[in-house]
Amino acid sequence: MNWLKSIGREVFGLFVDDLTFAGAILAWLAVVVFVLPRVASSREWGAAALFAGMALILIESVLRFARRRSK
């Protein structure tokens, strides 16, 4: 049964390298899909907010990785 857990971890690792990064992306997508249409007046703001949020999440992840790597 231990080998099955090992295989599961490897398959999960193929798709999700950084769980914090993946969680932040999913959370931001949920905000854009469920909250933004109720707040923003037009669809263009939704696209801009999606792009800006994803860019900030990517920048934060890269900086966190760089800090961890430099230690």
N, C-alpha and C positions, 0 to 999 in steps of 0.2 A: 504494500500500500504506500510505502514511502516513495517508491519510484513514480507513482501516479502524481503525488504532490510535487515532485521535482519536475515532471513534465509540465504540469499546470503552471508552475512558476516560470519556466522557460518560455512557454507560449505567451503568457501574460507579459513577460519582459520583452518579447518581440514587438509588441504594440505599445506598451507603456514603459518608457524608460524612467521618467520622473513623475511620480504620482502627484506631487504638488502642482506641477505644470499642467498635467491632464485635468486635475480637479479645477484649477483656475479657469481653464478653457471652457469646461462644461458649465461652471457657475456663470461665467460671462455670457455664454450662449443662452442660458436660461433667463438671465436678466434682459438680454436683447429681445428674446422671443416673447416673454410674458409681461415684462414691466414697461419696456420702451414704447410699445404701441399705445399704451394708455397715457403716456406722458408726452411723447413727441407729437407734433402736429403733422409732420409729413414723413414719407418713407425715406427721403434722402438723409434725414438726420439719423435714421436707424442704420443705414449703411456706413455713415461716417463714424457713428458710435461703435459699431461692430469692429471696424478697422482700427480705430484708436485704441480700443480695449485690448484687442489681440496684439497690437504692436507693443503696448505697455507690458502685457503679460510676457511677451517674448523677451523684451529688454530686461525685465526683472529676473527672468530665468537665466539669461546669459550672464548678468552681473553676479547672481548668486553662485553660478557654476565657476566663474572666474575667481571669486573670493575663496571658494572651497579649494580650487586648484592651486592657488598661490600660497596656501599655508603649508 
